Amino acid sequence: MSAALVLFSAGQDSATCLAWALSKFDRVETIGFAYGQRHAVEMGQRPILRSAIAGIGPEWAARLGGDVVVDLAGYGALAESALTADRAIEMTESGLPSTFVPGRNLVFLSVAAAHAYRRGADTLIGGMCETDFSGYPDCRRDTIDAMQQALSLGLATPVTVATPLMQLTKAQTWGLAHDLGGASLVDAILEHSHTCYEGDRSLRHAWGYGCGVCPACELRANGWREFGAK
């Protein structure tokens, strides 16, 4: 049986990746990370969104296995950013946004690979994307390829890091969700996923919940409008 572990944050991208995995693998598990985020909203949405996606069809429900959340608060404190501390969301002198958490995907993939190794899964699936990637260097496929090689060498077994969204825009990610699960999946992502950097779920927009002004909300909203136009 094929098995995969999805890095699942309850955002739009990881929700689409979970659906993609459930359409391709016999057994799919999820892993999440509590790394000291300023807002715990996304952690609260994880079980709700997982259940909503599993409920789309009996085949997906049968394939969806366990979930684990790993406490990485110490790492988050070291890798301080606007996502883990009370800082303004802005461009920094380095040319990267203040929301960049140094090495986050590298840490997540290392921890996920250790769990996948014990669970008998040889594929990790993440929502990294270099089309709408906000300038984060650890979202590039070159970075992921290097990490894939390092994990394979370090574990002495082949490890695949699949990134189905790597070359997609946000509009195309909405389109992929529709292709995978139709209106039911799109509705589940709209209603239950969380992407807003400010952790705001008080405002419901056409594209889902969020403050509507942070970079994550703007990216998601623009993608939704483009998807709807098509």
C-alpha positions in Angstrom: 0.0 0.0 0.0 1.2 3.5 -0.8 1.4 5.8 2.1 2.0 9.6 2.5 2.3 12.2 5.3 0.9 15.6 4.6 2.2 18.7 6.3 -1.2 20.1 7.3 -1.6 23.6 8.7 -5.3 24.1 7.9 -4.5 26.7 5.3 -5.9 26.7 1.8 -2.7 25.2 0.3 -2.3 22.3 2.8 -6.0 21.5 2.5 -5.7 21.2 -1.2 -2.6 19.0 -0.7 -4.5 16.8 1.6 -7.2 16.3 -1.0 -4.5 15.6 -3.6 -2.9 13.0 -1.4 -6.2 11.3 -0.7 -6.9 11.0 -4.4 -3.5 9.3 -5.0 -2.4 7.3 -2.0 -3.9 4.3 -0.2 -3.1 5.6 3.3 -2.7 9.3 4.2 -1.7 10.7 7.6 -1.2 14.4 8.6 1.2 16.3 10.8 1.0 19.8 12.2 3.3 22.0 14.1 2.8 24.3 17.0 5.8 26.5 16.6 4.7 29.5 18.7 2.4 31.1 16.2 0.9 34.4 17.5 -2.5 33.1 16.6 -3.7 29.6 17.5 -6.7 29.9 15.1 -5.2 27.6 12.5 -4.5 24.9 15.0 -8.1 25.0 16.1 -9.2 24.7 12.5 -7.1 21.6 11.8 -9.4 18.9 13.1 -12.5 20.7 11.7 -11.0 21.0 8.2 -9.7 17.4 8.3 -13.1 16.0 9.1 -14.8 18.2 6.5 -12.4 16.9 3.8 -12.8 13.3 4.9 -16.6 13.7 4.8 -16.5 14.5 1.1 -16.6 10.9 0.1 -16.3 7.4 1.7 -13.1 6.6 -0.2 -11.3 9.6 1.2 -12.6 8.8 4.7 -11.3 5.3 4.4 -7.9 6.5 3.3 -7.4 9.2 5.9 -5.4 8.0 8.9 -4.0 9.5 12.0 -2.9 13.0 12.8 -0.2 14.3 15.2 0.8 17.8 16.3 4.4 18.5 17.3 5.4 21.1 19.8 8.1 23.3 18.2 7.6 26.4 20.3 11.3 26.6 21.2 12.2 26.7 17.6 9.6 29.4 16.9 11.1 31.6 19.7 14.5 31.3 18.2 13.3 32.0 14.6 11.4 35.1 15.6 9.2 36.7 12.9 6.0 38.6 12.5 4.2 35.2 12.7 5.7 34.4 16.1 6.1 37.8 17.7 4.3 41.1 17.9 6.0 42.7 14.9 4.8 44.7 12.0 4.3 42.9 8.7 6.7 44.7 6.3 9.7 44.2 4.1 13.0 44.0 6.0 16.4 45.2 5.0 17.3 41.6 3.9 14.7 41.9 1.1 12.5 39.3 2.8 9.1 40.0 4.4 9.0 40.1 8.2 6.7 37.1 8.1 9.6 34.9 7.0 10.3 32.3 9.7 14.0 31.3 9.0 14.3 27.6 8.0 10.7 26.8 8.8 10.1 24.3 6.0 13.5 22.7 6.6 12.6 22.1 10.2 9.1 20.9 9.4 10.3 18.5 6.7 13.0 17.1 9.1 10.5 16.4 11.8 7.9 15.1 9.4 10.4 12.7 7.8 11.3 11.2 11.2 7.6 10.6 11.9 7.0 9.3 8.4 9.9 6.9 8.8 8.3 5.3 11.8 4.9 5.2 10.2 6.1 3.5 7.0 5.4 6.4 4.7 8.0 7.3 2.1 6.3 10.5 0.7 6.0 13.8 2.4 3.5 16.3 0.8 3.7 20.0 1.4 2.0 23.1 0.0 5.3 25.0 -0.9 4.9 27.1 -4.0 7.4 29.3 -5.9 4.7 31.0 -8.0 2.9 32.8 -5.1 5.6 32.3 -2.4 6.0 35.8 -0.9 9.8 35.6 -1.4 10.4 32.8 1.1 13.6 31.0 -0.1 12.6 27.7 1.6 9.6 27.4 -0.6 11.6 27.0 -3.8 11.8 23.6 -5.5 15.6 23.8 -5.5 15.5 24.0 -1.7 13.0 21.2 -1.6 15.1 19.0 -3.9 18.2 19.6 -1.7 16.2 18.7 1.4 14.8 15.6 -0.3 18.3 14.4 -1.0 19.5 15.2 2.5 16.6 13.3 4.1 17.1 10.3 1.8 20.8 10.2 2.7 20.2 10.8 6.4 17.5 8.1 6.7 19.3 5.7 4.3 16.0 5.2 2.5 14.4 7.0 -0.5 12.2 10.0 0.6 10.0 11.9 -1.8 8.9 15.4 -1.0 5.9 16.1 -3.3 4.9 19.7 -3.9 1.8 19.6 -6.1 1.3 23.4 -5.9 4.8 24.3 -6.7 4.1 25.9 -10.1 0.5 26.9 -9.5 -1.0 30.4 -8.8 -3.6 30.8 -6.1 -6.3 30.8 -8.8 -5.0 27.5 -10.1 -4.9 26.1 -6.6 -8.6 26.9 -6.3 -9.1 25.2 -9.6 -7.2 22.1 -8.5 -9.4 21.9 -5.4 -12.4 22.0 -7.6 -11.0 19.3 -9.9 -10.2 17.0 -7.0 -13.4 17.4 -4.9 -15.8 19.6 -6.8 -17.9 22.3 -5.1 -17.9 20.3 -1.8 -14.1 20.6 -1.4 -14.1 24.3 -2.5 -16.8 25.0 0.1 -15.0 23.1 2.8 -11.8 25.1 2.1 -13.8 28.4 2.0 -15.6 27.8 5.3 -13.0 26.0 7.4 -9.5 26.8 6.2 -7.5 29.7 7.7 -4.7 31.7 6.0 -4.9 35.1 7.5 -1.7 36.3 9.2 -3.7 38.3 11.8 -5.7 35.2 12.9 -9.0 37.0 12.2 -12.1 34.8 11.8 -14.6 37.5 12.6 -15.0 38.6 8.9 -16.5 36.2 6.3 -15.6 37.2 2.7 -16.5 35.5 -0.6 -13.1 33.8 -0.4 -13.3 32.8 3.3 -12.4 34.2 6.7 -9.7 36.8 7.3 -8.8 40.4 8.0 -8.8 41.1 4.3 -5.8 43.4 4.3 -2.7 41.3 5.3 -0.6 39.8 2.4 -2.0 36.3 2.9 -5.6 37.5 2.6 -4.8 39.6 -0.4 -3.2 36.7 -2.2 -6.1 34.4 -1.4 -8.7 37.0 -2.4 -7.0 37.8 -5.7 -6.7 34.1 -6.5 -10.4 33.6 -5.7 -11.5 36.5 -7.9 -9.3 35.2 -10.8 -10.7 31.6 -10.3 -14.3 33.0 -10.3 -13.6 35.0 -13.5 -12.6 31.8 -15.3 
